[in-house]
Amino acid sequence: MSDDRKVTLFHSPNTRSSGARMLLEELGVPYDLHVLNMKAGEQRQPAYLAINPMGKVPAIRHGDALVTEQVAVFLYLAELHPEAKLAPPIGDPLRGPYLRWMVFHGSCFEPAVVDFAMKREAGRASMSPYGDYDTMLRALTGQLEKGPYILGERFTAADVLWGTALNWTTAFKVVPEAPVIMDYVRRITQRPAFKKVKELDAALAATQAAPA
């Protein structure tokens, strides 16, 4: 693989950027890592705010391109490496469902889960981006029931996104540990890429927690 596709991942352990690192491991490609210590507030310093004014990870740099927002990062990485076949191309019948469930994560799932965790009302249906929590969850579990993966038989970058998200949200009890959800989570967390990044993140977190 030519170096012109190598990216730098801006990463902090045990955050949303862990999923992006897992995707890079699933893709099987080399990458550079720029580690941020979020406990020390490095994400709020001018150097990183020049990368992402929102002060969030993940972000990636690829040549002159800078990509922020979790779903955008996933879409970019998967399509940068089509040989890995983790993103259905245009013309593939799964292309539409793939995009749908990638975007559903950020536009419906995350705001619904945050409102649920904060014990906030969703608001009027005409104003809520996701309708209501129960409707969002039924849509998601209905798709998971078609399994084993979010698009059925085919594993894609969407599964890295959803597997990591559901692993966290069920652990924090903001998504129910329903059998269809937990079976899916186990399927994704048993993958070598997930296990590898979990170990790497644990080592990074330990380093950041150590006294200076």
C-alpha positions as CSV (number, residue, x, y, z in Angstrom):
1,M,0.0,0.0,0.0
2,S,1.4,3.4,-0.9
3,D,2.1,5.9,1.9
4,D,-0.2,8.5,0.2
5,R,-3.1,6.8,2.0
6,K,-1.6,6.9,5.4
7,V,-3.5,9.0,8.0
8,T,-2.9,10.5,11.4
9,L,-5.5,9.6,14.0
10,F,-6.0,12.1,16.8
11,H,-6.8,9.8,19.6
12,S,-7.5,9.6,23.3
13,P,-7.9,6.2,25.0
14,N,-11.4,4.9,25.9
15,T,-13.2,7.6,23.9
16,R,-15.1,7.6,20.6
17,S,-11.7,7.6,18.8
18,S,-11.2,4.1,20.0
19,G,-13.7,3.0,17.5
20,A,-11.8,4.8,14.7
21,R,-8.6,3.0,15.8
22,M,-10.5,-0.3,15.7
23,L,-11.6,0.5,12.2
24,L,-8.0,1.2,11.1
25,E,-7.1,-2.2,12.6
26,E,-9.9,-3.9,10.8
27,L,-8.7,-2.2,7.6
28,G,-5.3,-3.6,8.3
29,V,-3.4,-0.4,7.3
30,P,-0.6,1.5,9.0
31,Y,-1.4,4.8,10.6
32,D,0.2,7.5,12.7
33,L,-1.2,8.2,16.2
34,H,-1.4,11.6,17.8
35,V,-2.3,10.9,21.4
36,L,-4.2,13.5,23.5
37,N,-4.6,13.4,27.2
38,M,-8.2,14.5,27.7
39,K,-7.9,14.2,31.5
40,A,-5.2,16.9,31.3
41,G,-7.4,19.0,29.0
42,E,-5.2,18.8,25.9
43,Q,-8.3,18.7,23.7
44,R,-9.1,22.2,24.8
45,Q,-5.7,23.7,24.0
46,P,-5.1,25.9,21.0
47,A,-3.0,23.3,19.2
48,Y,-5.9,20.8,19.1
49,L,-8.7,23.4,18.7
50,A,-7.0,24.3,15.4
51,I,-7.7,20.7,14.3
52,N,-11.2,20.5,15.7
53,P,-12.7,23.6,17.2
54,M,-15.2,21.4,19.0
55,G,-12.4,19.8,21.0
56,K,-13.6,16.3,20.3
57,V,-12.0,13.1,19.0
58,P,-11.7,11.3,16.7
59,A,-10.2,13.5,14.0
60,I,-8.0,12.4,11.1
61,R,-5.5,14.1,8.9
62,H,-4.9,12.7,5.4
63,G,-2.5,14.9,3.4
64,D,-4.2,18.3,3.3
65,A,-7.6,16.8,4.3
66,L,-8.8,17.2,7.8
67,V,-11.8,15.1,8.9
68,T,-13.7,15.5,12.1
69,E,-17.0,14.0,13.4
70,Q,-17.1,10.3,14.2
71,V,-19.3,9.1,11.3
72,A,-17.5,11.2,8.8
73,V,-14.2,9.7,9.9
74,F,-15.6,6.2,9.5
75,L,-17.0,6.9,6.1
76,Y,-13.7,8.5,4.9
77,L,-11.5,5.7,6.2
78,A,-13.6,2.8,4.8
79,E,-13.7,4.4,1.4
80,L,-10.0,5.3,1.4
81,H,-9.3,1.6,1.5
82,P,-11.9,-0.1,-0.8
83,E,-9.8,-3.2,-1.1
84,A,-10.8,-4.0,2.5
85,K,-14.5,-4.2,1.4
86,L,-15.8,-2.5,4.5
87,A,-17.9,0.0,2.6
88,P,-20.4,-1.1,-0.1
89,P,-19.6,1.0,-3.2
90,I,-22.1,3.0,-5.2
91,G,-24.2,0.5,-7.2
92,D,-24.1,-2.2,-4.5
93,P,-27.6,-2.9,-3.1
94,L,-26.3,-2.5,0.4
95,R,-24.9,1.0,-0.3
96,G,-28.2,2.8,0.8
97,P,-28.7,0.7,4.0
98,Y,-25.0,1.2,4.8
99,L,-25.3,5.0,4.6
100,R,-28.6,4.9,6.4
101,W,-27.3,3.1,9.5
102,M,-24.1,5.1,9.6
103,V,-26.0,8.4,9.6
104,F,-28.7,7.0,12.0
105,H,-26.1,6.6,14.6
106,G,-25.3,10.3,14.8
107,S,-28.6,11.8,13.9
108,C,-31.0,9.6,15.9
109,F,-29.2,7.2,18.3
110,E,-26.8,9.6,20.0
111,P,-29.2,12.4,20.7
112,A,-31.8,9.9,21.9
113,V,-29.4,8.2,24.2
114,V,-28.1,11.6,25.6
115,D,-31.6,12.8,26.3
116,F,-32.4,9.5,28.0
117,A,-29.3,9.6,30.1
118,M,-30.0,13.2,31.1
119,K,-33.6,12.3,31.8
120,R,-34.8,15.0,29.3
121,E,-38.0,14.8,27.4
122,A,-37.5,14.3,23.6
123,G,-39.8,17.3,22.8
124,R,-42.5,17.5,20.2
125,A,-42.2,15.0,17.4
126,S,-42.0,17.8,14.9
127,M,-39.0,19.2,16.7
128,S,-37.1,16.1,17.8
129,P,-34.4,14.8,15.4
130,Y,-35.2,11.2,16.5
131,G,-38.9,11.2,17.4
132,D,-38.7,9.4,20.7
133,Y,-36.3,7.0,22.4
134,D,-38.6,3.9,22.2
135,T,-39.1,4.4,18.4
136,M,-35.4,4.8,17.8
137,L,-34.6,1.7,19.8
138,R,-37.3,-0.4,18.0
139,A,-35.8,0.7,14.6
140,L,-32.4,-0.4,15.8
141,T,-33.3,-3.7,17.3
142,G,-35.5,-4.5,14.3
143,Q,-32.4,-4.1,12.1
144,L,-30.1,-6.1,14.4
145,E,-32.6,-9.0,14.3
146,K,-31.8,-9.4,10.7
147,G,-28.1,-10.2,11.8
148,P,-25.6,-11.3,12.3
149,Y,-24.4,-7.9,11.4
150,I,-26.1,-4.5,10.9
151,L,-26.5,-5.2,7.2
152,G,-27.3,-8.9,7.5
153,E,-24.5,-11.3,6.5
154,R,-22.0,-8.7,5.5
155,F,-19.6,-7.1,8.1
156,T,-18.8,-3.5,7.3
157,A,-17.4,-0.3,9.0
158,A,-21.0,0.2,10.3
159,D,-20.5,-2.7,12.6
160,V,-17.3,-1.2,14.1
161,L,-19.3,2.0,14.8
162,W,-22.4,0.2,16.2
163,G,-20.5,-2.5,18.1
164,T,-18.4,0.0,20.0
165,A,-21.4,2.3,20.6
166,L,-23.6,-0.4,22.0
167,N,-20.8,-1.9,24.1
168,W,-20.5,1.5,25.9
169,T,-24.1,2.4,26.1
170,T,-25.2,-1.0,27.5
171,A,-22.4,-0.8,30.0
172,F,-23.7,2.6,31.2
173,K,-27.3,1.3,31.2
174,V,-28.6,3.9,28.8
175,V,-29.4,1.1,26.3
176,P,-31.1,-2.1,27.6
177,E,-29.2,-5.3,27.6
178,A,-31.7,-7.0,25.4
179,P,-30.6,-10.4,24.0
180,V,-30.4,-9.2,20.4
181,I,-28.3,-6.3,21.4
182,M,-25.9,-8.2,23.7
183,D,-25.5,-11.0,21.1
184,Y,-24.5,-8.4,18.6
185,V,-22.1,-6.7,21.1
186,R,-20.4,-10.0,21.9
187,R,-20.0,-10.7,18.2
188,I,-18.1,-7.5,17.6
189,T,-16.1,-7.4,20.8
190,Q,-14.7,-10.8,20.2
191,R,-13.0,-9.6,17.0
192,P,-9.2,-9.4,17.1
193,A,-9.2,-5.7,16.2
194,F,-11.5,-4.9,19.2
195,K,-9.3,-6.9,21.6
196,K,-6.1,-5.4,20.3
197,V,-7.3,-1.8,20.7
198,K,-8.7,-2.5,24.1
199,E,-5.3,-3.6,25.2
200,L,-3.5,-0.7,23.6
201,D,-6.0,1.8,25.1
202,A,-5.5,0.2,28.6
203,A,-1.8,0.7,28.3
204,L,-2.2,4.3,27.1
205,A,-4.7,5.1,29.8
206,A,-2.3,3.8,32.4
207,T,0.5,6.0,31.1
208,Q,-1.7,9.0,31.2
209,A,-2.8,8.2,34.8
210,A,0.7,7.9,36.0
211,P,2.1,10.8,38.0
212,A,4.3,13.1,36.0
